[in-house]
């Protein structure tokens, strides 16, 4: 039986290390994170409402880089570009004096213009309504494989979050980390895993932020593109 020579073994080990190093570098290069809110203005964003309200009348950015959203008129902010596999990080805060029914949401996989009630597009909503962050709502005909917590024909279908509320008290910042990856979506609220769905349709689209009548604040909105 012919044995491998020491030089062959050294060459094989070197080749393996080189391959691992190359693969690691490629993986690092593919994971690109970018801010999609520059902290100065709303470059890249537009406002979608029935009333065609000017963006500057609804949103403003302060010197601390915080985006103030009036919440009215009802509609959504839409970011440029279509995305498939990514991680979205976004931070939001309700005012200390926020009313109990304060409502909003993060929209992903937006694949149409307004459809539902001539307001909401085909997409998925990650809820930011007070005490309900972590719920996932398929909107305007969107769907996933998991059974809903509501009736399938409900006016507002919803899959409830998996754990107790992990939101911070009013006036404090909360963070959403949402991953959309090959038809699956998962989310955590302030680091607590709250929901997961699979076989999403649509499986790609734009990103948006809801306006549902109540004012709130946003900051640190970033997107990491996945392989």
ABEGO torsion letter per residue (X at the ends): XBBBBAAAAAAAAAAAAAAAAAAAAAAAAABBBBBABAGABABGBBBBBAAGBBAAAABBBBAAGBBBBAGOBBEBBBBBEBBABBBBBBBBBBBAABBAABBBBBBBGBABBBABGGABBBBBBBBABBGABGBBBBBGGBBBABBBABBAABABBBBBBABBBABBBBGBBBBBBBBBBGGBBBBBBGGBBABBBBGBOBABEBBBBBBAGBBBBBBGBBBBBBX
